[in-house]
């Protein structure tokens, strides 16, 4: 079967980084590209507790794009294995189920929680993170019966959704409710990410919240806060007017498109600005909770300076190495927290996996996913999909996806 295969190496990194800065298409076209269409075997069930899925729709994540362009830090490389087939935001149909699989039948439409934790890897006893209900942060993603890989799509033994078929452990899949669209099913993974981020840094009604970036994740952070019934004030900082409008529709009270986050903290959150001898202003007061959905130096620096004393900054976006002035951290007793993947939480009095919460909120109409997938492509046009993502605002793109329908 044809699949979108990704591969990386130290040599490719050294060659592509300088050349790709001048000619970005080298990352996804030509002999030294990181991705290419390849013929790979159709997967077989690895064990009795696995299912085989036919891919229906698979979203192209910002993390996929970062991989293609080699923007991720090499620090995570021990927990990946190449070559691999990308794609983890997917909706699929069960076409085969192992003898040990209960609760799923051939023909069921499912979405995938892509983590490859202890249970999937056959590791017992499970690590502390898995035992605590945070399998997305499993400590054993370089061990067990699979090659290294934090999640489906970056593990050479388990291909991702940019292929017609893949296999998944029964513990990874969640059945779509009757009548749910495949588009909504493919969006459960990013919605699960944002719900988890908000639950980990849950605002109170009186909080002054800032969301940096209004792409899919930023807009879903806003929707997640509103879905949880939290009437806090939400400001979104986003340079693209198209995406800023989406954030306003999602429930943001204020949108900032000029890039002046400290100015917004003073104007909207009542912060007082102080000018140091050199450098950018630092503020006292400001936003009490910030969700940085970009995660670059240029967003983290003003976020920390605009975060109120005792406030919490959640780093949702995955950027490259950053350089920070830590003065705001100690001066204002701030907390910076990492955000990653999915877990088990108590929501509305129920103890449930965040995917179950996401599915429930979609069915109840507490989130609106309609129209978020704006562009779909056949697998053979993956280069066009990448180019649309490179210029999302100009293309009025929110989420792009590969369709096998």
N, C-alpha and C positions, 0 to 999 in steps of 0.2 A: 504494500500500500504506500501511497505518497504521503510524506510528512514533512513538516518544517523543522529541519534539524539545526540545532545550534551547537557550535563548538568554539572553544577558546583555549588559548595557550599563552605562556609567557612570551613566546616569540611573536605570536599574532598581536598581542597587546603592544609590544615594543614597536612593531611596524605600523599598525593601524592607528594608534593614538595620534601621532603627528600628521600622517597622511590624511586620516579621516577628518581632522580639523579643517583641512583645506578642501577636501572632496568627501562630504559625508556619505554619499552613495556607496563608497567603497565598503562601508560596514555591512551593506545588505545586497550588493551587486558585485559580481566579478569573482575572480579566483581566490581572493583572500578574505571574502566576506565572512562574517560570523554566522550567517544563516544561509541555508540553501534548501531547495526541495530535494528530497532523497527518497529512494525506495527502501523501505524497511519491512521486516516480517510483521504480519498481523499478530498481535499478542495472544498468548494462551494464558489461562488462569494459573497463577503461581501456586495456588493452594485451594482447599475446599471452602475457605472463608472469603473468597474473592468473587467479584462479578466482572463480566465483560460488558462494556458500554459502547454503543454507537454514538459518536459525537453528533449533536444536532447544531449547537451554536457555541462558540468559544470566544470570549472577549479578549481583546489585546490590552493587557495591563501596562501601566506606566513602568512597572518593574521589568516586564518583558522588553520594553523599549530601552530601558537602562542597560539590560544585558546585551542587547543587540549592539549598542553603541559603547559597550565596555565602560560604562560610567560607574558601576558599582565598585566599592572598595574590595581589594583582594582579600581582606580579612575574612570574608565569609566563604572563600573558596574551599576550605576543607569540608564544608557542609553542602557541597554540590559535586556532581560528577558529569563529565561530558564524554562523548556527544550525547545530547538529550533533545527531546522534542518538547518545545515550549507549549504553554497554554494551561492555565489553572482556573479560569473563570468560565465554567462551562455548565451546559445542560446536556444530558445524554439520555439514552434509552437502554435499559437492560436487555441484552440479547442472549446472555448466558449467566447462570448462577451456579456456584459451587455447591456441593452436597451439604456443606455446613452453614450455608446462608439461610437465615430465617427472616421473614418479614418482607422480602422483596421477590418479585416474580418477573419473568420475561415479559417485556412490554411496558413495565413501569418507567415513567419519566422521572429522572432524579437530577439533583444538583450535587456538586462535589465539594466537601470540605477538604482541601488539598493536602493538609499536613500529613507527614509520614512519621508519626511518633512511635513510641514503644510498642503499642498494641499491633500496629501494622508491621513492625519489624520483628515481631515474635520475641520481644525482650520481656522477661519476667524475673524478678519484680520490676515494675515500672519505675522510672526516674521520679524524683520529687515533683517536677513540674507536671508530669502526666497525672500523678496521684492527686495533685492539688486542683485538677480540672483545667489545666492550661497546656493541653497537648501541643498547641501551636509553638510553644517554647520548649519542646522536648530537648533533653540534654543528650540524647542518643542518636541524633540524626546522621552520624557518621559510623554507626555500628549496626549490628543485627544482620538479618537475612537479605537486606537490600544494600546496594551501593549508597554512598553518601548522597544526601539530598534532603533539604528541609521540607520540601513539598513536591507534589506531582508537578512535573514541568521542568525541574532542575535535577532530576535523578535519571541516570542512564538506563536503569532497570525498569522504570515505569514511565512510559511516554505520556506526554500531556495532550491537551485537547486540539492541537493543531495537526490532527491526524484523524482519519475516519473512525478508528477504534482505539480504545484504551482499556486497561484493567484498573479496578479500584477495590480496595479492601471494603468489606461490608460496613465497617465502622466509619468509613469516609462519606457515605452517600446518604442523602435525605430525599425522600419522595416528594415530588411536587404535588401540592393540593390540586384537586379536580378543577380544571378550567384555567389553571395558571399558564401563562404563555411561556414559550421557550425563552423569550427575551428576558422576562422577569426571572426565570430560573437561572440564566447565565449571570444575572446581576446579584444573586444571593451572596457570592463570595465578597465582592466589594462592600455590599451592605453589611455583611457580617463583620468585616474589618472596621467599618465606621461605628457600628453599634458597640463593638468591643472597646474601641478607643473612647467613646463617650461614657460607657459604663465604668471604665477604669479611671476616668477623670470627670465624674458626673457633676455637672453644674447644679448649683442651688438656684432657686427662683431669683435671688437678688444678685447673682453673679453677673459680671460684665464680660461676655465671651467674645474672643476674637478668633476667627477662622482665616488662616492665610492660605490662599489658593482656592479657586472655585471650579476646579475640574470635577470629575466624577466623585472623587473622594471628598473634596471640600463640600460639594453640594449635598452629598449623603451624610456628612457630619451634621450639617444644619438640619436635614430631615430627621436624623436620628435623635437629635435633641428635642425637636418638636414632637416626634412620635412617642417619646417618653413623657410627654406632657409637661415639660419644663418651660415656664414662661419667662426665662431670663432674656436679657438684651443680647442680641447676636449681631456683631459686626463682621463683615467679610471683606478682606483685602484681596483684590484680583484686578490685574491690569487690563484684561480683556473685557470689554463692555458686554460682549455676548455672554460670556460665562458669569459675569457679575449679575446680569439680568436673571440668569437661571438660579443663582443663589438667592436673589430677592424672592423669586417665586417659591423657592424651597422653604422660605420662612425667615430669612435674615431681615433684621430691622434697619440696618445701615449697610451700604456698600461703599468701598473706597477704591477708586481706580487710579489714583495719582501716585501710588507707591509710598505715600507718606504715612507710615504706621505710627511713628511718634506723634505726628500732628493729629491723627485720628484718636490716639489715646488721650491727648489733651482736650480735644474738641468734644468727643463723645463720652469718654470715661472720666473726665474731670481731673486728669493728671496734671501735676505741676512740672514744668520743664526747666532743667538746669543745664547751663552750658559749661563744660569743663574747659581747661586751658587749651586743650587740643582735642579734636575728635568730635563725634556726634553727641547731641544732647542725651542726658539721662533723665528719666522721669520718676517722680514719686507719686504713688497712686497709679491708676491705669487699669488695664484689663486684669481681671482676677483669674481667668482661665484662658489659655491660648492653645489652639490646635494648629500646629504648623504642618500643612499638607504638602509642603514643598521640601523642606529639610535641607536647604542650602545655607551657606554662610550669610548670604545677603538677606535671608529671611530670619534666620535664628538670631543674628545680632540685634536688629531692631525689635524683635519679639521680646528678648530678654530685657532690653532697655525700657520697653513699654509695659512690662508685666508688673503688676502691683506687688507690694510686699507680701510675702507668704503665698503668692500665687503659684500656679502649676502650669508648666509648659509641656504639652504632649507633642512629641516629635513623631508625627504620623508619616510624613514623606521620608523616603529613603534616598539621601543624597550621597555624594562622595565625601571625602575627608573635609572637615570644616576647621576654621580657625576662629576662636572666640575670645573675647575679653570677659573673664569670669567675674569682674567686679560686681555686676548686678546680682549674680548668684549669691555671693556672700553678703553684699550690702543690704539686700532686700529679702534674704532668707527664702530664696525661691526653690522650687522643686522642678527638676527636669526629668520627665519620664519617657522611657521608650514605649513604643506602641508596635505590636506585631501580632498578626494572625488572630486566632479565635480561641475561645474558651467556654467554660460552663459558668453561668451566672444565675442569680436570683432576680427575676423580672416579673412584676405583677404577681408576686407571691409564688411563682413557679421556679423550680430549679431546672434549668434547661440549657442545652447547647445554644450558642448564639445564632447558629443557623436556624434552629427551631424558632427562636425569637424573630429572626428576619422573615421567615416564611409566614409566621403568624401576623406580623405587622403588615406584610404585603396583602394578605387575605382580608384583614380588617380595615384596609384602606388608610392605615396610619402613615404609610409612605406611598409616594407616587413615583413609580418607575417607568411609566408610559413615556415613550419618546426619548429615553436616555440613550438607547442604542440608535445612533443616527446614521451609521454607515456600516453596511455588511459587504463582504467580499468572498468570492471563492478562494480556496487555498492558493491556487495558482497566481492570484493577484496580491500576494502578501507584500510585495514591494510597494504597490499602490497604497495599501493600508498603512504601511510605515510612513509614507510620505504625507498622507492625510494627517497622521498623528504629529508629524513634525510641525505642521501649520494648522493647529486645531482651530484657532480663532478665525483665520481666514476661510477655512472650510466649514465653519459653523458645526464643528464636530464635538460631540460629548464623549460617547463610547463607540469605538469601532470593534468589529467582530468578524470572525471567519464563520461562514454558514455552510453547513453540509446538507441543508434541506433541499 
